[in-house]
Every structure is written in structure tokens, then in C-alpha cells.
Amino acid sequence: MKNIITAIVLLALTIQLHAQEKIETLSGNFKFTHEVGINATSFLKSFFTFNTITPATITNVPSFLINYKCLVTLKNLPNYKFGIRLGANITDNTTNNNYDTTYSNAATHTFTWRAGIEMQHDVSKKWTMFWGLDFFKNSINTSTDQKSFYYTYPQQYPPLFRYSFTSSTSYFYGIGPFIGVQFHLNKHLSLSTETTVYVINGTTSNNTNSYYSNGVVIYPPNSNLGSTVNQTSISLPAFVNLNFRF
């Protein structure tokens, strides 16, 4: 991940970031500003020493690796910008623990996106406050494949094993306001962080299938165990975005 972020930083620094799009209308001059941001928390930690306390994980509230903003400035309000923002994140994690008589393999795939509206106010040359409203969807798919030695008395020969297959699918929807602060390193680069208050609704369904190595089923195949989530989560600033403005 550090190599990817480093490559993006170097690429962005070599691109001419002076293009400004202007549209002449009857009501005046509009200037469009575009921002691309990446979650650079891990990257920055390699250069700076942070507090070693790990912030608490907020259940079902995602973070976004890639962010994009399209903002408009009116000629008569040069210190204000407003527009849309988008974000996305995809993760794939696998865990394999294999031994002579047992194994446990797990995989998790997540895809999250958001869309929102944002207002910015340049309170000084270096600092900008921003706020707005977000909507996001978080999809999580997990699967687990396990084999374990089953102890019996007296011990059977050949030995008896238990096989278990579990899959889970979750969908979470959230909506709520956000507020953040942005520090400008120069006119093209900035750092930002924010806090959000999301009202979240979601559902989770689980499917299981377990049996012994002699073919005896110990759980009904494809049993569907569902649950519903309703919560309000407050996400404190626990990340830093590196933003490129052009």
C-alpha cells in the first residue's frame, strides 16, 4: 500500500496542476476546482511519530481510500466553494492456516462507495473548513472453510474429521452530516481530516453447512440465519487524507 501511495504522490507532483476551468454565464464567472484525495495515514506514519494508541474501530463505518471532489466558486464569493464529493474503497483479505490434520481458510471482500454534497470556507490562507451531507453503502462478503480433528472415545480409526463451511453477506447503508478541516501545504497540496455522524441500517445473512468425514450432516445445509442492524455511529478523526487540487 505504501508503494502505491508513494507512486501516486510522485505522479501527482510531476503533472501540471495549473488547469482551471471557467464557464462564462449571464450571472457571472464560475470557477471549477477538482480535488483528488487518498487516505495517507499509513504513508505519513512512516515519516512522523504518532500516538501509539490505536483509535477504537467504529462498527460499520467505512474509510475511503480514494476521494474526489468537484467544487464551484462564485465570482462574488471567492472564499466559498460548494459541490459534490465521491469516495470508494475495495479490500480483499485472505487468511490460510494449514496443518497436518486441520486447516482454516477465510476470505473477506468489501466494496464501499459514498456520494455527498460539500461546502468549503477558506478561513485563512492555510486553513479551510468544510461540511456537508453524505450517503454511503458498504457491502461485505466473507467465507470460511474449516477442517478440524474430531475427538471420540474410544478413538476411531481412520480418525473422524469435521468440515464446516460458512458464508456471510452484509449490506449497510448510512446517511449523515460531516465536518472537517483542511490544511494547505501549497495551492495544490493539502491535508484534511473529518468527523461524521451516520445513521446506519443494514442486514446480514449467514449460510452454514457442516458435516463429519463419514458423511453425517451435523447442521442443516444452507441454513439462513439473518440479522438487522440499526445504529447511529459517530466517527472521530482517525485518518489523514492527502489531497491534490487542480
N, C-alpha and C positions, 0 to 999 in steps of 0.2 A: 504493500500500500504506500510506503514512504517513497519508493521509486516512482510510482505513478504520479503522486502529488508533486514530487520534485520535477518530473518531466513536464507536467502541466505548468508549473511556475516558470521554468526556463523558457518554454514555448511562448507563454503569455508575455514575458518580458522582451522577447525578440520581435513581437508583432507591433506594427504601428497602431497605436491606440488613440489616434487623433481624429478619427472619423466621427463627425457629429451630423446627424440628420435633422434638417429643418424643413418644416412644411409651412408655406405661406397660405394663410386663410384670411377671410374677411375680418375675423376677430383679432388678428394679430399673429405674432410669431411663436410657433411651438418648437421646442427643442426636445428631442428624444434621447434618453440616456439608457444604455444597456449595461447590466451587471451580470457577470458570471461568478459564482462563488463555489468554493469547495470546503468541506469540513476538514480543516487543517490542524485539529487538536493534536493528533499523534505526531504530525510533522513538526509542529512548533515545540513539542515536548523534547524533541531531540536536540534543541538548541537552548532551551530555557529550563530552569528548575521550577517545577510546580509543586504545590502542596501535595504530599503523598497520600492524603486521604481521598479515597475513591468516592465520588458522589453516589448517592443512592440511585438505583435504577427505578425509573418511573414506569410502572406496568402499562404496556400497550401504547406508550407514547414513543414514536419513532424519531430518529435523527436522519438527516438527509445529506448524502454525500455530495450531490450536485444540486446547485440552485441557480435560478435565472430570474432576472427582474427586467421589466421594460417600464421605464418611468418617463413621465411627461413634465416638462417645466413650462409654465406660462410666462410670457414676457413681463407681465406686470406683477408676478410673484416669483422672483428669481430664487428665493430661499426655500421654496417648497417644491416637492415633486410628488406625483401620485401615479399609480399604475397597477400592474399585475405582477405576481411572482409565482414561480413554479419550482417544484423540488421533486427529486426522485432518489430512490436508493434500492439497490439489489444486493443481496448477500446469499452466499451458499456456503454452508459449513457441513463437514462430514467428520465423523469420529469412528475409528475402527480399532477395536480391542480384540485381538485374536489370540487364543491359547490352544493348547492341545485338545482339551475337552470342552471348552466353552468359547463363545465369541459374542460380541455385542457391537452391532453396526448401526449408526444413527446418521440421519441426514436432515438438514433444515434449510428450506428455501424461503426467502422473504422478498416481497416486492411492495414498495410503498411509494405513493405519489401524493402530492398536495397541490392545491391551487388556491390563491388568495389575492386580496387587494391590499395595497400598502400606501401609506402616506409618509413622506420624509420631510424633516425640517432641519435645515442647516443652522444649528445654534451658534456655531463659530466656524472658523476656517478649518479646524481639525476635527470637530465633533458634529455628528448628525444623530438626531433621534428619529426613530421610525416606529410605526404602529399600524395595526390593521386587523384583518379577519382572515382565518384560514379554514379550509376544509381538506381532510386527508382520508385516505383509505390505506389500510395495512393488511396485506394478505400473507399468511404464514402457513407453510405446509411442512410437516415433519413426518418422518417414518423411522421405525426402529425394528431391527431384525436381531433376535437373540436366540442363543442356544446355551443351555446350562445342564450340568450333570444332575440327575435326579437320584437322590439317595433313597434306597429302600433297605428294609431289614426283613429277612436276610438279603444281602446284596445280589442283584440279578446279574446273570451273565448271558449274553452280552449286556453291558450296562444300559440303563434306561436314560434317555435324554428328553428334555423338554424344549420345544420350539415355540417361540412367541413372535407374532408379527402385529405391529401396531402402527396405525397411521392417524394423523390428526390434521384437520383443516380449520383455520381460523380466519375470520374476516372482521376487522374493526374499522368503524367509521368515527371520525371525530370532527368537531367544529368548535371554534372559539377564538377569542382575541389574542393578540400577541403585542409585545412592546420590546424594543431593543435599542441598542446604542452601537454606533459605528465610529471608528477612529481612522482618519485618513492619513496614511503614510505619505502619499503624494496624491496628485489629481487622478491617478489611475489605479492605485492600490489602496486597500483599506482592510481593517479587521473589524469583525462585528460579532455580537452575541445577543441573545434574546431570551425572554421568558414567555411561556404560553399558559393559557388556561383552557383545556379542552374538555368538552362534554363528549364522552365516548360511549358508543353502543357497539356490540359485537356478538358473534355466535361462534361456537366451537363444536365440532363434531368429531368423534373418535370411532375408529373401527379396529376391532381386535380379532385375532384368530390364533388360538394356541392348541397344541396337541403334543402327545408323547411320541417318542420314536417308534412305538409299536402301533401307531395309527389311532389311538384312542383320543378323541376330542375332549378337551377339558373346559373349553369355553365355546359358546355358540359362535360359529363362523360369521364374520361380517356383522357383528352386533354394533348397533349405532347408539352411542352414548353422547348426548348433546348437552350444551350449557349455553347460557346467555349472560353477557356482561353489560352492565350499566354502571358507569362511574364518571366522576369528574376528577381530572388529574391536573396538577399544577407542575409544570416543568421548569425548574430553576436553571439559570445559565450554567451549563456544564460543558460547553463546547465553544470553539472559536472558528469562525468562517474567514477564509482569505478571499477577498473579492477583487475582481478585475473590472474596472469601469472603462467603457469606450463609447 
